[in-house]
Amino acid sequence: MNRTLIAAIAFLSIGTSAYAADATGVWQTQAGKNGDYLQVKIAPCGSNLCGTIDAAYGSDNKPVSGFKDTGMQLIWDMKPDGADKWSGGKLWSPELNVTVGGKLALQGDTLVVSGCKGPICRSQDWTRVK
């Protein structure tokens, strides 16, 4: 095998690994008690990750027009914390209207989002949309 081919294969495998560890993009939350769900856009904020509400959907899967929290920040300053993990930031729950310490863990096209307030912890599995 020539060196150019070896270098190309190495580059492609690195690129694939980097994509797998990329939590940026649009994610769909789990449905709330009434079946509504959000789409959250996660993007870099410095060397950390932040997320804002991109859209809201009803239990009928139709966009909720005029959703008051569209554009609100939902995730603040999640710092890299090992392979495919982020922590040390904050999460806001619109359903409960509380802000908690949070963690993110990427598992393929699922983002496990978890947060605790005191002894009470919750987590959701979000699905990649884009």
FIGU-381262 format. One record per residue (C-alpha): residue in one letter; residue number from 1; z negated, x, y. Coordinates in steps of 0.2 Angstrom, whole numbers. Example, Ala and Ser with C-alpha at 12.3 -4.5 7.8 and 13.67 -1.06 7.14 Angstrom:
2
["A" 1 [-39 62 -22]],
["S" 2 [-36 68 -5]],
This chain:
130
["M" 1 [0 0 0]],
["N" 2 [4 7 17]],
["R" 3 [-9 9 31]],
["T" 4 [-1 -5 42]],
["L" 5 [-3 -18 28]],
["I" 6 [-21 -13 24]],
["A" 7 [-25 -14 43]],
["A" 8 [-17 -31 44]],
["I" 9 [-26 -38 29]],
["A" 10 [-43 -31 36]],
["F" 11 [-39 -39 53]],
["L" 12 [-35 -56 45]],
["S" 13 [-51 -56 35]],
["I" 14 [-61 -51 50]],
["G" 15 [-53 -65 60]],
["T" 16 [-57 -78 46]],
["S" 17 [-75 -73 46]],
["A" 18 [-77 -74 65]],
["Y" 19 [-69 -91 65]],
["A" 20 [-81 -97 51]],
["A" 21 [-96 -92 62]],
["D" 22 [-89 -100 78]],
["A" 23 [-100 -115 83]],
["T" 24 [-90 -119 98]],
["G" 25 [-79 -134 99]],
["V" 26 [-82 -153 98]],
["W" 27 [-95 -160 86]],
["Q" 28 [-99 -178 80]],
["T" 29 [-117 -182 79]],
["Q" 30 [-124 -193 65]],
["A" 31 [-125 -211 70]],
["G" 32 [-140 -218 78]],
["K" 33 [-150 -233 72]],
["N" 34 [-137 -245 79]],
["G" 35 [-122 -235 72]],
["D" 36 [-117 -227 89]],
["Y" 37 [-113 -209 89]],
["L" 38 [-109 -195 101]],
["Q" 39 [-96 -181 102]],
["V" 40 [-104 -165 109]],
["K" 41 [-94 -151 116]],
["I" 42 [-102 -134 113]],
["A" 43 [-97 -119 123]],
["P" 44 [-103 -102 127]],
["C" 45 [-115 -101 142]],
["G" 46 [-117 -82 144]],
["S" 47 [-120 -74 127]],
["N" 48 [-129 -91 122]],
["L" 49 [-122 -108 117]],
["C" 50 [-124 -124 127]],
["G" 51 [-118 -142 124]],
["T" 52 [-113 -157 134]],
["I" 53 [-110 -175 129]],
["D" 54 [-91 -177 128]],
["A" 55 [-89 -195 123]],
["A" 56 [-99 -209 116]],
["Y" 57 [-93 -221 102]],
["G" 58 [-100 -238 96]],
["S" 59 [-103 -243 78]],
["D" 60 [-85 -249 78]],
["N" 61 [-78 -231 81]],
["K" 62 [-71 -236 98]],
["P" 63 [-76 -226 114]],
["V" 64 [-90 -233 124]],
["S" 65 [-82 -234 142]],
["G" 66 [-94 -230 156]],
["F" 67 [-107 -222 145]],
["K" 68 [-120 -216 157]],
["D" 69 [-124 -199 149]],
["T" 70 [-106 -193 147]],
["G" 71 [-106 -175 154]],
["M" 72 [-125 -173 152]],
["Q" 73 [-131 -157 145]],
["L" 74 [-138 -159 127]],
["I" 75 [-140 -141 122]],
["W" 76 [-147 -127 132]],
["D" 77 [-147 -108 129]],
["M" 78 [-146 -107 110]],
["K" 79 [-147 -88 107]],
["P" 80 [-139 -80 92]],
["D" 81 [-152 -78 78]],
["G" 82 [-144 -70 63]],
["A" 83 [-128 -75 54]],
["D" 84 [-122 -92 59]],
["K" 85 [-139 -97 67]],
["W" 86 [-145 -100 85]],
["S" 87 [-162 -104 91]],
["G" 88 [-174 -102 106]],
["G" 89 [-165 -115 116]],
["K" 90 [-168 -133 120]],
["L" 91 [-161 -150 114]],
["W" 92 [-161 -166 123]],
["S" 93 [-162 -182 112]],
["P" 94 [-154 -197 123]],
["E" 95 [-160 -209 110]],
["L" 96 [-178 -204 112]],
["N" 97 [-176 -196 130]],
["V" 98 [-186 -181 125]],
["T" 99 [-182 -162 126]],
["V" 100 [-188 -151 112]],
["G" 101 [-186 -133 106]],
["G" 102 [-171 -132 94]],
["K" 103 [-161 -123 81]],
["L" 104 [-143 -123 76]],
["A" 105 [-136 -118 59]],
["L" 106 [-118 -117 55]],
["Q" 107 [-113 -122 37]],
["G" 108 [-94 -123 35]],
["D" 109 [-88 -137 46]],
["T" 110 [-106 -144 47]],
["L" 111 [-118 -140 61]],
["V" 112 [-136 -143 56]],
["V" 113 [-145 -147 73]],
["S" 114 [-164 -147 72]],
["G" 115 [-178 -149 84]],
["C" 116 [-197 -151 84]],
["K" 117 [-210 -158 96]],
["G" 118 [-227 -153 90]],
["P" 119 [-228 -157 72]],
["I" 120 [-214 -169 72]],
["C" 121 [-197 -162 67]],
["R" 122 [-180 -170 65]],
["S" 123 [-163 -164 60]],
["Q" 124 [-145 -170 60]],
["D" 125 [-129 -164 52]],
["W" 126 [-115 -164 64]],
["T" 127 [-97 -164 59]],
["R" 128 [-83 -153 67]],
["V" 129 [-70 -164 77]],
["K" 130 [-61 -150 85]],
